[in-house]
């Protein structure tokens, strides 16, 4: 219908026009139908068009160059993002107010890497190669070296017995030994789990010593089994035997000698040691008495009882009540329940499952209280542990065992506290008055053992699970300063909870008010090297804790604010390689804490770790200007507490009643004095009137 037009592409002119591409205008955005009226047309037509140069248009690349181009662009984009992130971090670091950093006061240089530390009385015990060393806490000088072992000491515990110290080192083979330190003499009591046949050797996984050193418990593992051995320590006999050595040299009291190396001669590095301290291996002290062996609870299986009456007869004496062992559920019912469970969650159960590790235990020695009361016929001295509390991993129950028993007695718990979920973490306060049980579902139960009732139950925020619990001695904020109240404080609990996501929480409870929780440190999102890896309360500083981060920083956190007060760093501080596990110890009686200096880039445990030179740094809180006043003035009197009604609520009931009666008596006495003064003035006035009338 239409005349055929010549093709431009076929003409030489058209071909030349294609090669010489001319500039052109293209409209921005999508094309729209214009309005029929001219007044609605856009007056800024020039702004709606953009100039494009056809010579700069990009042709699509063929493969594989198109893929290479995308990868190169992606690489540049990611590199630019990293550059921007680092620049933002650098700007934030410059704008952030850095806390005051204090160096250590003293340093102990060691020829070998220490593995553990402990402080007791005025001594520092540092475990290392083939034994441990004893240092003076005040001048950081070494006073004795006990290197009689064949292996290195990996952990060490000390207990203050008054004038004596009980030292318990554990070597690399898991052999635990009891040593007695008294007036410059070091005595070996016993190697708890050392045997002649190495194939039957057991390993000490965990241990605990009661307050005062009357009992000790050792969690041992060997031959695919695990159990808890509990001993009674004859500390009174030890004191008599070291004061009168002739009693301990009885040839009838021959015990098996542990395999020890002879003491090597002193080198020039040991010239500073105190020659008054010596090891007295020829004196044999009384051995601990084994009173109990506790094994993990057996898995719940089908009943062996033939009637419910047998079940009630089994628990008639209340032993094991609540443990779930005494029931009337048959094997067929268990099998049916297991089949239903596997059918329901088949898609989650398919695949290979790793064998569950042995169950471990957490245990504590509890003092007499309303919950752990002993029978009337049993007389337990004040301040001496009477009950052992224990819970096993992947189990719901907290068991209570009486310590008033012998090895021949039946080992059944006197009490069972069931929980709604398996207990993951627990912690007992230093005064043995409070206990916190944290379950795997993030729920914490706070117990007041002294008064005999739970202070409450609280759940951590969603996604937070307890990693460790640390008790704080109760404090109050008086005129902007954290202070300890003088005298006893009842039913008031404070603890910091470190969660698995590196967040830190403060949990507090007061009497019947119920527990509260607030976040002290949020979990790190971008800077994972700032994640908290360890927390340690500082008894010398009210309401303050040491916070150790993965990047090697050590900071002092005030939980009342909350804010960082200051930081501590050894000279030439560095960022440790990998995940940092700090080795430190905080003194309970002195305002000191010690920190091992880790060399940069060295792994924590190597075959040549014993040849690496290291140092232990001493930090004294009272030597730093920001903390000096807090250390010296950290207590507040009962009178100052009574003046404020809010602060007075934390006093015990007896003290509050006494304070109330004193105030009432004082008000009544003041009122009587005012009335007496009033009548005296009236009497004087009447006498003056009579004198005036007489004169008239």
SULRANOR-V334670 format. One record per helix or strand. SS is the DSSP state (H for helix, E for strand). FROM is the first residue (numbers start at 1). LEN is the number of residues. If there is no record, write none. Layout:
ss/from/len
SS/FROM/LEN
SS/FROM/LEN
//
This chain:
ss/from/len
H/12/8
E/24/4
H/38/3
H/46/3
E/49/4
H/54/3
H/65/31
E/101/2
E/106/5
E/116/5
E/123/6
E/131/6
E/142/5
E/153/8
E/165/7
E/176/7
E/185/7
H/198/3
E/203/7
E/215/8
E/225/8
H/235/9
H/245/4
H/268/3
E/278/2
E/289/7
H/308/7
H/331/14
H/346/4
E/361/7
E/385/8
E/397/6
E/415/4
E/423/6
E/434/6
E/443/6
E/453/7
E/466/7
E/476/3
E/481/5
E/489/1
E/492/8
E/504/7
E/516/6
H/528/3
E/532/6
E/544/6
E/554/5
E/563/6
E/584/3
E/592/6
H/609/3
E/614/7
H/621/3
H/625/8
E/635/2
H/638/6
H/645/4
E/651/1
H/653/43
//
